[in-house]
Amino acid sequence: SLNRIGAALEAANSKPQSLSEKEHAQKDLDAQNEMAKWAKRVFFVAITEAGITFTGVMLLLATLIYTKRAAEAARDAVTKANDTMEQAERHAQQQLRAYVFSFERTVQIVDQGNAIKCWIKFRNSGQTPAYKCSVNVSTDIDHYPTPSESDIPPWSDDENSCLGPSDVMTFFWVLYPTKKEWNDLNSGKQAIWCRGVARYFDTFDVQRRTEFCFFVFGEEMGSGEKEMMLFASSGN
């Protein structure tokens, strides 16, 4: 009956625990305490590992940043070195290359007053030879003091001489003016306009050019005196 079951349970609960049961309970308690301690230790170890990992990531990031900056510094150094080398090369070319300019221009009346002879001299004032020298000239009897538009003559391979340092080359040509042109020249209404270009290659295999223009009129013809203007193009 229910009364008998209840009495049995009450008797069992009031029965004192044996020695083995107490030892078993104590061991369970000790194991639980040890597990709690290990849980704390694992937690602190995990925090420590997280800190070490974070420190490692930050060090890696710093290394990457330093490497990037070092690479940029190396690139800048190479660029500056290349610029220095290019400047040194340009300076050497400027010091050693050929420079061909006209230094004497003359117009004289010849053939018993029937013709006009023009010539121009060029000198290489540089320290190295000029190769494949070519001079092209366009000569016109045109208005003075403002002439008509005229183009520089095209390239010509008629002359392919080599001009060494301090060497001189001379080019000349002859004009045969009409009677009216003679009168206009003598009256100063017109002048002899000589336009041209000297082309050459320097020892660095760079093509150079010197453009020139001079004019002569009136009494200046035949005397060796003349008005002139001379200019070098950007190529020289």
Disulfide bonds with the S-S distance in Angstrom:
none
